[in-house]
């Protein structure tokens, strides 16, 4: 069975590993992701399908060069 909380944690960890370590930015992105998942579930998608669609809609996380960030 799909575990949304575990998937969200893995998603956040992936973003952090790519250099997006700002907690408030991650929180905001997660909020948008959760809203999109909820909206898609209301249309009849499974939670897993809704999560995958929401991730696709948000797009891939860029890889940040940690040495060039302020």
C-alpha positions as CSV (number, residue, x, y, z in Angstrom):
1,X,0.0,0.0,0.0
2,X,1.2,3.5,-0.9
3,X,2.5,5.6,2.1
4,X,2.0,9.2,1.2
5,X,3.9,10.5,4.2
6,X,6.9,8.2,3.4
7,X,6.8,9.4,-0.2
8,X,6.7,13.1,0.9
9,X,9.7,12.5,3.2
10,X,11.6,10.8,0.3
11,X,10.7,13.7,-2.0
12,X,11.9,16.3,0.5
13,X,15.1,14.3,1.1
14,X,15.7,14.2,-2.7
15,X,15.3,18.0,-3.0
16,X,17.6,18.5,0.0
17,X,20.2,16.2,-1.6
18,X,20.0,18.4,-4.8
19,X,20.9,21.5,-2.8
20,X,17.5,22.9,-1.8
21,X,18.0,22.9,1.9
22,X,15.9,26.0,2.9
23,X,13.3,24.6,5.2
24,X,10.7,27.3,4.6
25,X,11.0,26.8,0.8
26,X,10.6,23.0,1.2
27,X,7.6,23.6,3.5
28,X,5.9,25.8,0.9
29,X,6.6,23.3,-1.9
30,X,5.3,20.5,0.2
31,X,2.1,22.4,0.9
32,X,1.5,22.9,-2.8
33,X,2.3,19.3,-3.5
34,X,-0.2,18.2,-0.8
35,X,-2.9,20.5,-2.2
36,X,-2.4,19.1,-5.6
37,X,-2.5,15.5,-4.3
38,X,-5.7,16.2,-2.5
39,X,-7.3,17.8,-5.5
40,X,-6.4,14.9,-7.7
41,X,-7.7,12.4,-5.2
42,X,-11.0,14.2,-5.3
43,X,-11.2,13.6,-9.0
44,X,-10.9,9.9,-8.4
45,X,-7.2,9.1,-8.7
46,X,-5.5,6.9,-6.2
47,X,-3.2,8.6,-3.7
48,X,-0.2,7.1,-5.4
49,X,-1.3,8.2,-8.9
50,X,-2.2,11.7,-7.5
51,X,1.2,12.0,-5.9
52,X,3.0,11.0,-9.2
53,X,0.9,13.5,-11.2
54,X,1.5,16.2,-8.7
55,X,5.3,15.6,-8.8
56,X,5.2,15.7,-12.6
57,X,3.3,19.0,-12.5
58,X,5.8,20.6,-10.1
59,X,8.6,19.6,-12.4
60,X,12.1,18.2,-11.7
61,X,14.2,19.7,-9.0
62,X,17.2,21.5,-10.3
63,X,20.6,20.6,-9.0
64,X,21.9,23.6,-7.1
65,X,25.6,24.5,-7.0
66,X,26.1,24.9,-3.3
67,X,29.2,27.1,-3.8
68,X,27.3,29.6,-6.0
69,X,24.3,30.2,-3.7
70,X,24.2,33.2,-1.3
